[in-house]
């Protein structure tokens, strides 16, 4: 599963992402939207693959490593996102920065100040550039605005007759959360803060939706066959994640089958990765992204 995430999703996405982010003056508008979505997926798949492979290797020695992700892109708010994303780091920030500062015990204003300081630490931890600090502060702003507007949003949902159990409401919340997180990831990935802000601006002021209907997306480094493999792989990831969200884990399902079925699945998956994965001659080797942090 770790190699599937790395070679079938992360490294394929990286080809398109690198093309757009390395030439922001050439690609704008919907190109940035595509690259932003794919970078969000690339970062998640790359980091999750690193963790998954580590868990698999540790398992060979009888060591159980905890999960570091809980389907973060199924979050309905950025506050929930940080409970599901990079859990070890998020809990460290909570226990050793946010709570010692006072957490939410002393009222709203001190709580918001503590959030700002905590996410500023998160940004500085990732790097020394202004873009990392801005990225961290942006997530603090997301949570503060989310808290301040909570009552207004609830009234809107009541007006639209969307209860908390409504599937439509959850879908809208998840799409909204993913969009805001994606905007922050664009800042995170851009060469610098100014470039990141310009790329985001171009999404709203430059309208070129025709790239989805002609062959221009194929000029970003992936041929149509590679795009098809990437999209199918992402669909598989979404399906597996949705099953995990429901409490059903792929590993448990496979291990409950007979040894013949298990090995047929293992060999099939390995061969699929060897045939369709992005690696080898003609491709740049992509290290694990979080090896740089």
N, C-alpha and C positions, 0 to 999 in steps of 0.2 A: 504494500500500500504506500509505503514511503517513497519508493522509486517511481511508482505510478504518479504520485503527486509532483515529484521533481521533474521527471522527463516528459510526462504527457501533458502537464498543465503549466507548471512554473516556468520551465525553460522555453516552452513554446510561446507562452505569453510574453516572456522577456524580449523576444525578437521584435515584436511589434512595439512594445513599451519603449525599448531602447531607441528604435528608429524615430519615434515621435519626440521623446524627451531630449534626444541628442540634437534635434533640429527643430526647436520650437518656432523659429522664424519661418519655417517652411510649412509646418502642420499646425492648423488652428481649428477652432470650431468643433465640429463633430469628431475630428481626429483626436482631439484632446479628451472628449467624452469616452471614446473607445479605449484610448490609452489609459485613462483614469480607471475605468472599470477593470481592464485587464491587469493593471498594476495592483489594484486592490486584491484581485484573485491571485496574482502571482505571489505577492508578499505572503498571503495566507497559506497558499499551497506550499511555498518554499519553506516557510518556517515550520509548518505542520509536518512536512516530509522529514525535516531534520529531527524533530521531536519523535516522530513515529519510528524512524530508523534507530534512533537512540534507545527507544523503548524495546524494540525488537532485539537489538544486540544485548541489552541488559537482561532481557528475559532468558537468553541463552545461559546466563550465569545465575539464574534464580533471583534476579533483582527486579522488583516491580517499581517502575517510575510512574509518578502521577501524571495525569493528563494536564496539558498546559493550555488547551483550548476547549471550549464548549460551544461549537457552532456559533461563533461571534456574529456572523452576518445574518443570523436569525433574530438578532436583538431588536427590540422595539424602541429603544432609546440609547443615547450614547452612554448614559450611566450604566445600563445593563450591558452594553458592549464591553465596558472596561471590567465587568465581572466575568466576562467570557473570554476576553482576549489576553494572551500572555499572562496567565493567571498568577504564576510565580512572581512576576515583576509587579503586577497590579496589587497583589496582597502585600508585597514588601513596601510599596509606596503607602498603602493604607496603614500598615502597622508601624512603620518607622518614620513616616513623614506626616501624614494627614492626622492620625490620632494623637501623636505627641504635640502637634500644634494646637490641638483642642477639638479637632473634628467638627461635629455639628452641635456640640454641647452648649455653646455660648451665644446662640442666636444666629439669625440669618447672615448679617454682615460679616461677623467673624468666620462663619462657615464658608462664605464665598471667598473671603481672603485666603483661607486655608486651602480651598480648592485651587485657587490661582497659584499659590506657592507650590503646591504638590505637583501640579501639571507643569509648572516651570522647571522643577527638578527633573521631571520625566523628559522634557524637551532637551535640557542640557545634558542629561545622561546619554542621549542618542548622538549628540555631536555638538561641536562648538559653533557651528554656523547659526546665523540669525533665523534661518528657516526652521531649524529644529525647535528653537525657543518659541517661535510663532506657532508652530504646529502644536506644541504642548498647551500654550495659552488659548489656542483656538478650541481645543477640547474642553478646557475649563469654561470658556464662554458658552459652548454648547450646553454643558450641564447647568450653568447658572440660568441661561435663557429658558432651558427646559423646565427648571423649577419655578421660575417667575411666571411663566405662561401656562403652567399646569392647569389651573382653574379654567382659563379661557379655552384650552384645547378640550377639556372635558365637556364644556357647554356646547362646543361645536359638534362633538361626537353625539351628545344627547339630542341635539337638534336634527342631526342626520339619522337618528335612531340606530346608532352603532354601539352595541353593548361591548363590555370588555371581552366577552367570549366570541364576539363577531369575527369570523374569518376575514371579512373585508377590512375591518379595522386593523387587525394584526398585519395584514398584507400591506396596507397603506403605511403603517408605522414602520414596518421593516424596510420598505422601499425608501421612506424618508430618512431613516437612520443610515442606511447604506449610502445614500446620496451625500449626506453631510460628512460622513466618515471618508468617502471617496474624495471629496474636495480637499480635506485635510491631507490625504495621502498624496495628492498632486503636489502640494507644497513640500511634503516630505521627500518626494522623489526628484523634484525639479533641481536644476543645477544651482539655483540660488533663490532667495525669497522673491526678488523682483520678477524673475522669470516665471516662477510659480503663479504669482498673482496675475501676470499678464496672460498666462495660459488659461487660467480660470475665467478671466474677463472675456477671452475670445470665445469661450463656450456659449456666452450669452449674447454677444454682439455680432459674431460671424455665423451666418446660417448657410451651411452646405450639406443638407441632408441627403443630397444625391449620391454621396459617397457610399451609401448603403445599397444603392441600386445599380451602380456601374462597377467597374473592375478596379477602382482606385484603392480599395482596402487590400487588394492583392499586391500592391506596390510597397507594402510595409514590411515585407520580408517573408511572408508566408503565402504559399500557393493555395489554391482552393482546397486541395486534398488535405493540406496541413491544417487549414481553418476548420475543415470538417472534423478531423481528429480532435482538435482542441475543443470545439463546441460539444462533441459527444463526451469527451472526458469531463468537461465542466458539468454537464448534465448528470453524469455518473456521480460526481462529487456531491452535487446538490441532492441527489436521490439518497446516497449513503448518509449524508448529514441529516436529512429529514427523518430517516429511520432511527438514527442515533438520538435525534431530538425526541422521538417517541419512545426511547428506551431500548431499542433493538440495535445491537451492535453486530456489524458484519463478521467480526472475528468469532463471536460466539455462535453465530449461525453456521459458519463454515466448520468450526470445530465439532459441531453436533452431528455432522455428516460422517459417513463411513470413510475409511482411509482411501479408498479408490476414488470417491467423489472429491475428497480434499486434494489429493495429488493431481487429479485432472484439472481442478481449478487453479492450483499453484502453477502448473506447467503452462496452462493456457494464458494466465496473466503474465508470466515471465516472458513468454514468446511474444505476446502482444506488445509489451514494453520494448522488447528488443527490435521488433519490426517497426513500430510506429513512434517510438520515443525520439526525442530530440537530443542527439549526442553524436560523437564521432566526427569523421571527416566533413569539413564544410561548415562546422558549427563552432562557435567560441565556447570554451568551457566556462560555465557559470558556477562560481562558488556559492555556497549557501549565503543568502543575503545577510542573515544575522551574525555571520562570522565577522562582519565589520563593526559590530557594536559590542 
